[in-house]
């Protein structure tokens, strides 16, 4: 795993995507969603939560070669809506 921060002027989201691309493939682990930038779902609107899932689900599916099997909530907190939108 690449432990050094990327030195780039790219926005943080691009850095995250670049770091994911450096991980060894194929990854035999079962993928789980864990947010995009470790945001707290309890501090987000329902639409923001949906937007994060809409962005991360295809990214994880493409990266791991299989869709996420569940979610591990960032901050170990879930919103009241989270289970219904997953």
N, C-alpha and C positions, 0 to 999 in steps of 0.2 A: 504494500500500500504506500502511496506517495504521502510522506509526512511533512514535506516542506511546503510552506505557503507559496502559491504562485505569485510571481512578481509581474504584475500586469496592470494596465490602467483600465481593464475591462470592468464593467459593473459586477457586483458580487454574484449575481445569478449566473453570469457567464463563467466566473471562476469556479463555482460549484459544479457546473456542467463539465468544465474542463477537468476538474479533479476526478469526477466520476469516470470520465473516459480513460483515466490512467490506471484504473483498477484492473486486475487480471481477469480475463474472461476465459472460458465460461465460469460462472460463479455457481457452484452447486447449492448454495444456501437458498432458502425460501425467502423471496423478497416480501417485505412489509413496508407499508407507507409510514413515514415519520415526519410529515410536513415537508415544506420546501426550504425554509430557512429557520427552522426550529421555532416557529411562531406559536404562541399560546392560543389554542382554539377557543378558550373561554373569553379571550379579548377580541375575538373576530366576529363579524356579522355572519349570518348564514351564507350570504353571497360570497364573502371572502373565503369561507371554508370550502364552498363548492369550487371556487376558482383555483384554490390550491390543489384540490383533488383532480380537477380537470387538467391541470398542468403536470402534476407529478405522476399520475397513473400511466399515461403513455410513455413518459420518460423511463419509469421503472420497468415497464413491460419491454420496451426496446432494449434497455441496458441488460436486464437479467434474462431476456429471452422467454419470459413467462410473466403473467400478470401478478401483481401483489396478492397475497392470500389474506391480508388483514391490515390492521393498523396498530401501531404502538404510538400512543399519543405523546407529542412533545410536552415537556414539563410534567408528564404523568397525569395530565388533566384532560378531561374530555368535556366538550360542551354538551348541552342537553340535546342538540340536533345531530351530533356527530354520528351516532349509531344509525340513524335513519338515512343519512346521505351516503354512508359507506356502502 
